[in-house]
Amino acid sequence: MAIYTIQLKRGKSTSWNSLNLILSAGEPGFEIDTGKLKIGNGITPWNDLPYLGEDKALIINANTHYDFPAIGDVDIIYKASQENQLYQWNNDTYNYELLLPNNLVTQE
C-alpha cells in the first residue's frame, strides 16, 4: 500500500499578513501558529480571505460529485465522500474542480 503526503502552503500568521499573497483557486494556506486555514480563489489577497469555517458553513457533503448542486459557490468546499475527494466551484469554467490537484500529492 502506498503512503501519500499532502503538503499545504504554510507559515506564521505574521508572515501571511505581511506578504498578503493571492492564493490560486482552491489553493490552501495554513497558519502554523493559529491552526487556521484559508482557501484561495485566485483573486482575493490573503488578508481579505475568510478563514475556513467562518461566516457560513463552508463544507457540503455528498456521496459523489454528481450529487453536488448544479451551480456551486466558490466560497464552499464540496466533499464527495465515496470518491474521497474535495472540490471547489470555479465561476470561470462553471465546473467543480479538484481542490488538491495531483501536483500537491507526493508519494513517500
N, C-alpha and C positions, 0 to 999 in steps of 0.2 A: 504494500500500500504506500502510495506516495504521500509525502507530507508537504503542504504548501504554506508559505508565509505571505501574508498581505501586509505591506508596509505603507502606512499613511504618511503624508507630509506632516511634519510635527515640529514644534518649537514652543518656547515660552510665550506667554500672552504678551509680554512687553515687546518681544521681537515681532510677533504678528502685527501688533498695533503700529509699531514704528515703520515696518515695511509696507503695510497696507496693500498687500498683493491682491490681484484678481485671480481667483482660482478658476480653472476651466470648468465647464458644465459637468456636474457630477463629481468633481474632484473634492475629496475630503481633506480637511485641515484640522489637526488636533493640537490643542493646547496642553502640553505635558504638565504644567504646574496647576491648572484648574480642572483638568479632566473633561473639558468641554470640546465639542465638535461642531464645525461648520461645514456646509456643503456648498461649493461654488456653483455659480450659474453662468460663468463666462463673461459677466458684465459688471456685477456689483463688487466694489472693493471690500476687502476683509472687514474693515471697521463698520461697514453698513450691512453686512450679512447677519441674519439672526443665528443664534446658537441652535443646534438641533434640539428639539423638544420645547422651544419657547414659542409663544404666541398662538400656536394651534397644534393639533395632532398632526405630526409630520410623517407618520408611517401608516400606510394602509396595507393590510394583509389580504392575500388571495391565494388560492391553490396554485394557479398558473398565471402567466402574464396575459393570457387570453381572457381572464376574469376581471382585469382592470377596467375602469370606466373608459368609454370611447374616447373622451378627451381628458387628459390629465392636468395636473397643476405642477409647475416647476418647483414649487416650494415643498412638495410632498415626496417622500421616498416610498416606493411601491415594492412590497416584498412578495415574491412568488415562492411560497413555502415548498411546494413539490419540486420546483426547479432549483431550490437553494440559491436564488439569485435576488439581487436588489436592482431596481430600475428607477429611472427618473424620466419625467416627461420632457421632451425637447420641443419648445414652441416653434423653432425654425423648421423642423422636419415633420412636426405633428406625429411623432412616434415616441414610444418608450425606448430608452437606451439603457444598456447595462451601466450600472453605477460604477462598478470597478472593472474597467477594461482589463483584458488579459495581460497587458504590459505592466500592471501593478501587482501581478501574482508571480511569485518566484518559487521554484521548487528547491527544497534542501536535500 
